[in-house]
């Protein structure tokens, strides 16, 4: 099953930009995922197991370095990578 995930990361400190960009860059290195950025969040598309395994690893990595961080995730049980917003 392919899924879509909308992710926002909120490092709870003044230096928040670099951890966000690092997190997104790590997601983008996974060849099994489609990652799309916008100014408010990041979307990840792919097979359920691949997406969840990657998110598990990368979210844990963020919490290891910045435990005072919050993630907000919205998930859809279909691949919406090709949907064009109007």
N, C-alpha and C positions, 0 to 999 in steps of 0.2 A: 504494500500500500504506500502510495506517495502522499506526503503531507506538506503543508506550508506552515511556517512559524514566523511570527512577527516578534522581534526581540528589541527591548530597550534595556540598556545598562546604565545604572546611575551610581558611579563611585561617589561615596559620601565624603568627599574632600575637595579642596580648592583646585587641585591638579587633576581634573577629571577627563580632559581631552585625550591624553596619551593612552590611558588604560582602555578607553573605548576603541580607539583606532587599532591598538594592539589586538584586542579581542576580535574585532572584525577581520583583521589581516590573517589571524590564525584560522578563522572559519574559511576564509577564501583559499587557503592552501589545500583544503580537502577536495580532491578531484571528483568526488561522488556527489557534491552539493552544488547547487546554484545559489549564489549569494548576491542579493541586491541591496544597495545602500540608498537611503534618502536622508533628508535633513532631520528627521524625527526618530527613525528606527531603522532596523536592518531586517530584511526578509531572507529566510533560508528555506530552500525547497529540495526535496529528495525523498529517497526511501525512508520509511519510518525508522528502521533500525540504524541506518547510517546517520540520519539527522540526530537522533537521540544519543547515539554513542559519541558523536562529535561534541554535542552540547554538554553532555555529562563531563567529558574531559576538560573542555575549555571553561565552563563555568566553575568547575573545581579549581582550575589554575588561577582564575581571577580571585576566588575566595582565599586561596593560599596566600596571595600577595596583598589583597585588599579585602579583608573580611568585612569591612564596613562598606559594602556595596549592595545594591538592590537590583534585581532583574525583574522585568515584567515581560511575560510571554503570552502570546495569543496563538492558538493552534487550530488549524483547519484540517480535516481528514481528506483533503484532496490537494493536488498540485495546482496552484494558481499562478505559477510563474509566467504563464503566457497571457494572463488576464490584463487587459489594458484599462486603467482607471480613466473615467470620464470626468 
